[in-house]
């Protein structure tokens, strides 16, 4: 049985974003996170992350590092990113956003 290999939309040293061919899902694999999004969820997540960078709302953690918390809909479950990780995440999200648009034009 042939494997339907997903299209890599964006990649950097901390992770990648892919989209299975013929599917309306987007996979984010970043550091230790693996999240599946619908197209609309991906767009909303990208906007939220970009807002976090713009607001620069870092907080001190007990180990002395400054981190940004990204809340989830689940109480007590949050993601934390240092400044470098957050900037890398924004980069990979932006690249994937634009590559998805390019691929959609190519598949019309």
N, C-alpha and C positions, 0 to 999 in steps of 0.2 A: 504494500500500500504506500503510495507516494505521500510524502509529508508536505503539507501546505505551509510553506515557510512564510512567516510574517515579513512585511516590509519595514525596515528600520527607517524611521522618520528622522531621528536625531540620536547622536551618541557623543558622550564625553567620558572622561576618566572616572566619573562617579556613577554613570548609568546610561540608560538608553530609553527611548520611547519607540514602540513598534505598533503596527496595525496589521492584523491578519488580512490577507487578501479576501475581498468579498464580504468583509465583516464590518459592522458598525461599532466595533470596540477599539479602544486605544489602551495599550499596556504601558504603564510607567514602571520601570525597574530602576530604582535610584538608591544607592547605598544598600541598606537592608530593607527597603520598602518595595513591595510589588503591589500595584494598585491597577485595577481594571476600571475604565471609564467608558460611558457612552460618549458620543461626540459632545453633547451639551454639557455633560459633567466635566469633561476635559476642559472645555472653554471656561466654565465657571471656576474650576480649580486653578487654571492659569491666571485668571483675573485676581483671585484671592492671593496667590503667591506674589504676583507683581505688586499688589497693594501693600503686602507686608514689607517688601523691599523699599517702596516709596515712603512708608511711614517710619521705617527704621526703629521698630519697637523691640529692640533687644533688651533682655532682662538678665541680671546676673544669676548664674546657677551656683549651687553649693561648692562646686569645684573651682570657682573663680572665673569661669568662662562666661562670655556674653552670648546668649542664644536667643533665637526667635521661636516662639511657640506657635504652632499651627493647630488650632482646635479642630476636633472631628465631631461628628454628630453624637458620638458615644462618650458619655460622661467618664472622665478619668483617662481617656485615650487621646493623647496629643502627640504631635510630631515636633521635634526640636531640631533646629539647624543653626550652625554657626554662620558667620557672614560669607565665608567662602562657599560653603555648601549651598546656601540660599542663592547666591549669585550664579553658581553652576546650574542649579535647578531652573532658575529663570531662563538661562541661556538654552538649555535643552528643551524647555517648554516652548519658547519662542521659535526655535528652529523647527520643531515638530509641527507647530501651528502652521508655519508657512509651507513646509514640505507637504503637509496634508492637502493644502490648497492646490499646490502644483500637481500632485498626483491626481487630484480630482479632475483637473483640466485635462490631463493626459488620458484619463479613462473615459472621457465623455465621447 
